Amino acid sequence: MTLVKRRRKLIKRRFRGLGVSLIFQEALMFLVVILYFIIQMIEALIRNRGVLNEAVLISLSDTIENIGTPMIIAVMIAFIPILIYRNKQFFRRDLLATGQKMTVRAVLLGFVFVLGLNMILTPVMVPVEWLLNLFGLTTKPSQEILEGSKTLSMFLYTCLIGPVFEEFLYRGAVLRSLERFGAVFAISVSALLFGMMHGNVIQIPMGIGVGLILGFLAWKYSIRLTILIHIANNLAAELFMRLPEQPWSALLYYGLFALILVIMGTVIYKKRQAIKAWLSAWKNRRPQKYLWLYFFTSIPFILLLLSNILTTVLGIERL
């Protein structure tokens, strides 16, 4: 076997290993949540003497959807396959890899660009919803996910536990395990997987865009920076959801949006020469085409992406 064939066989094996660990991670998440639901259903059966009418089932379903306890438990247990796959590398490399020194300016600008991108992409869902409505469909179930936390446990999951473990997974284990194939490839794949993981029409494009920014920041600085920004972004989203439906709320939101756009535009304009040089340099770092071929033809990744697509489709309902 030639050196080239041996290297490509090793690449395929590494892709399979990462893909399988991610499949087990998502499967465990699902199983833990289902098990929690079954336990709650058994408790409801006991309380109602073996009778589960429609009202009880609706109440049980609402309770499961609004509390964060099952998700907190699930995300922790589901991380076990990742720890097994990465082994000591997770603690020695994924969590500790650093580039440039993290500064307050980097934190603030990173937060501004992540929040700004979310605000920019939010209106995109208007034409998507309109198009789906033409075919008698709606993304209402996906929209309900973004209504904000209704319990303390869900707030803790959304604004702390979730962001931390998502960064551990996508900007830690995934990005660092693929970094050997080039920063562009590692950041792009981690962003794609991060976006698809959300499994709903609204959050996928946001997740991919935000994933690219966070991936770059983790590569340039460290995962500690992206954890801070991710938490801050989710806290800001929670705050926006809690604003009362008053004219001053809309004024505050769009005023902040305008300010963020000005800051983003100013930074991009001032750094235009540096950005141009950076893009030129990154263009020369484009991954080899066979890497994309091996990734998109890897059976574990095909199954993983198909499951994400299926979850997304199931989140679309008839009007």
N, C-alpha and C positions, 0 to 999 in steps of 0.2 A: 504494500500500500504506500502510495506517494505521500510526501509530507503535506501537500495541499489537501488530499482526500482525508488524511488523518485529522487535520485541523478542522475541516468542515464537519466531519463526523462528531468531533468533540463539541462543536458549536451546537449541532442538533441535539446532542445529549444534554447540554446545559439548558437549552430552551425547554426540552421536555421536563427536566427536573423542576425548573421554575414554574412551568405551566401546571404540572401535577400538584405542586404545593399550593398554588393559588386556587385550583379546583377544590382541593380538600378544605381550604380556608373558607371559601364561599359555601360549600356544602355543610360544614360545621355550623356556620352562622345560621343557615336555614334550619338545620335540625334542632339547634338549641332553642330557637324561637318557637318552632312547632311543638317541641317538648314542653316548653313553658305554657303554651296555649292549652295543651292537653291536660296539664296539671290543673290549670285554672278551671277547665271545663269539668274535671272530676270533682273539684271543690264545689262548683256550682250545682252539680248533680246531687251532691251530699246535702247542701243547704236547701235545695228544692225538692228533696225526697224523691230523686230519680226523674224529675220532670224538667225538661228544658223547652219552654215555649219560645216563641219568636222574640218576645220582649227581653227575655233573659239572654238569648243569644246575641241580640243587638247590643245590649249593655256590656256583655262579655267582650265582644269584638271591639267596641269603643274603648274599653279599659285597656285591652292589649295594645291598641294603636296609640294610645295617649301616654302610656307609661314607658319610661326608658330602661327600667330594670332588666327586661329580657335582652335588650340590645347591648347593655353594658356587660352582662354575663356572656352573651354570645360573642362579642368582639374580643373579649379576653381569651375565652376558650379557643376560638377559631384561629388565634394567632399561634397556637402550638405547632401546626404544620410548618409555618414559616420559620419558627425557631429551630425546628428539626432540620429543615432544609439549609438554612444559613449557618446553623451551629454557632461556633465561636465567632464567626465573621460578623454576625449581627452586632455583637457587643464591641468587637475590636475595630470593625470597619464601618458598618452601616450607621451606628450612632455617633462615632467619634471622628469620622472623616471631615476635615475642615479645609477651606481654601483661604480666601481673604478674611481679614478680621471683621467680625460682625460689628456694625456701628448703629447708633440710633437712627442716623440718616437712612441706612439700608432698610431698617425695620419700617420706618415711616413711609418711604417711597414704595417698598414692596407691598405694604398694606394698601396704599393709595391705588396702585396699579391693579391689584387683585380685586379690590372693592369696585374700582372703576370699570373693570372688564365685566364684572357681574351686572352692574347697572346698565352697561351698554348692551349686553346680550339679553337682558330681561325683555325689552320690547320686541325682540325677534319672535317671541312666542305668540304675539298677537296675530300675525299672518298665518302661523302654523295652525293655531286654533281655528281661525277662519276657514282655512283650507280643509281641515278635518271636518268641520261643521257641514261643509258642502256635501260630504259623503255620509252625513248622519253620525259622525263620531265626535268625541270630545276628549280633552286631556284633563278633565276635572279631577280625577283621582291623583294625578301628578301635582296639580295645583294645590290640593289639600295638604300635601307633604310640606309645602312651603308656608303654611299658615302660622308657624311658630309653635313653641313648646307650650303644653297646657299643664304639665306637672313638673315638679322639681327634678325628678329623676330623668325625664326627657330633656330638660334644660341642661343637666349635667352631662348627659350623653352627647347632645348636639354641640355644646359649647366647650367641652373639655375632653371627655373620654374618646368620643368619635374622632375629633381632629388629631389627637395625639396618636392614636393607633393607625389612622389613615396615613399619617406622615411616616410612622414607623414602617408601614407596609410599602407605600408607593415611592416616597422620597428616600426611604431607607433601604429595605431589602430588595425591592425591584430595581430601583435606579442603580444601586451599587453593584448588584449582581450582573447587570448588563453594561456597566461602565467600561468593562474591558473591550467592548465592541465599539467604543467611541461615545463621547458625551452626547452628540446629536441623537444617535440611535437610542441611548438609554433614556434621555429626557423625553423623546417623542413617544416611545413605547410606554413609559410609566404614565405619561399624560393620557394616552389613549385608554389604557386599562383603568386609570382613575376615573375618567369620564364615563366609560361604559359600566363601571361598577355601580353607579348611581341608579341605573335601570329605569329611568323615566325620561320622557321626551324633553322636559324642561331642563333638567340638570345635566344631561349628557354634553351638550355643546359648551355649557358653562364649565363643567368639570374638565373637559379637554383643554379649554383655553386657560383656565386657572392652573391646571396641572403643568402646562408648559412654563408658566411664570414661576411656579413653586419649584419645579424641577430645575430650572436654571439657577434659582437662588440657592437651592440646596447644594448644587454642584459648585457654584461660585463661592458660597459662604459655608453654610452647614445646615443640618437638619434642625438645629435649635432655632434658627431664624424662621424656617418655614412653619414650625410648630407654633411659634408666637403669632405669625401672620394669619395662619389658619384659624386659630382660636379667636383672634381679634375680628376676623372677617365674619365668623359665625355669630359672634356676639353682636356685631353691627346689624346683621340680618335679623336677629331676634329683636333688637331695638326697633328696627323699622316696622316689623310686624305688629309691635305693640303701640305704635302711634295711633291715636284716635282718628276717626274719619272726619277730620276738620280741615278747613281751607289752609290753616297755618301749618298743618302736617304736610300737606302737598307742597306748600311753599318751602318748608324746611328741607324736604327730600330733594326737590328739584334744584334748590339753591346749593345744597351740598353736592349734587351731581354736577352742576355747572362749575363749582369750585374745583372738584376733582378733575374734570376735563381740562380746566385751565392749567392745573398743576402738571398733569400728564403731558399736555401740549408743550408747556414751557420746558419741561425736562427733556422731552424728545427734541425740541428745537435747539436747545443749548448743547445737547450731546449729539447732534446730527452727524458730525464728522466722525466721532468715535463710534457711533452706531453703524455708520456706513462701513468703516474699517472692520468692525466686529462682524457684520454680516458677510463681508467679503471673506474674512478668515474662516467663518463657520461654513461658508459655501464650499470651501476646500476640504472641510472635514465631513462631507456627506458620507453616510454609510455606504458600504458596498451593496449593490443590488441583491446579491445572494443572501444578505442578512435579512432583508425584508421578505424574500422568498421563503427562507427557512422559518421565519417567525409566523407568517400567515399560512404556511402549510403544515405547521406543527399541530398534531392532533389535539394535544391538551389545550392549546390556545384557541383552536377552532371551536372546541366544545365550550370553553370558557366564554368566548365572545357570543356564541349562539345562545347560551343560557342568559346572557345579559340582554340580547336582542329580544328573546322570548319574554323576559320580565318587562321590558319596555313595551312590547305589544300588548301584554296583559293589562298594562296601566292605561290603555286607551279603551274607552267604553262607548256604547251607543247613546245617543242623546235621548 
